[in-house]
Structures are given as C-alpha cells and as structure tokens.
C-alpha cells in the first residue's frame, strides 16, 4: 500500500505498483533527479509520500509531475476497463483539488 498525502484533505491510497506506473509515466524533465532520489524512491520503500512537509516549490512540482504521470498512464491502459479508467480519473481529481474544494 502506498499513501500520498497532498494536504489535510487530499490523499491517495494506492498499490505500490500503481504508484510506480504513475512515476514511470511522468514526462521526461518534469522531475529533478533529487526529487526521485530524495523523495519518490524512499517514499515508495516506506509506503508514504507526505508532500505537506516539503518546500512548496518542490511539492508543487511533484504534484504536477504525478498528475501528468496519471494522464500518461491513462493513455496506456485499456479504455474498455471502466473501473480502471475511473480509478485513474479519481486520482487525477484528488491531485487537482486544492484545500478540500472540488
């Protein structure tokens, strides 16, 4: 299980493999090497990525990258699998919300 905490009102609870697929789908150049080495890879190992404790610029960059990773992953999945499509749409909606507002 992987938990990504965006803020007090927004979290992802996903399988670690789903998180890996999303990170692998992030377009080149959106993340810095330090983002991967210092934050995303250790978060995967621990099962927790808490964006609240990061510098705002880094957290915003990672949120944008994860959102683009979700979009990229959605382009690779079987669109006839409605449950999987809705799962990724839900992740994108959660990442896009700010402060608990839809």
Secondary structure, DSSP 4 states (H G I P E B T S, - for coil): -EEEEEETTEEEEE-HHHHHHHHHTSPTTSS-HHHIIIIIHHHHHHTEEEGGGS-HHHHHHHHHHHHHHHHHHHTTS-TT-HHHHHHHHHHHHHHH-BTTB-
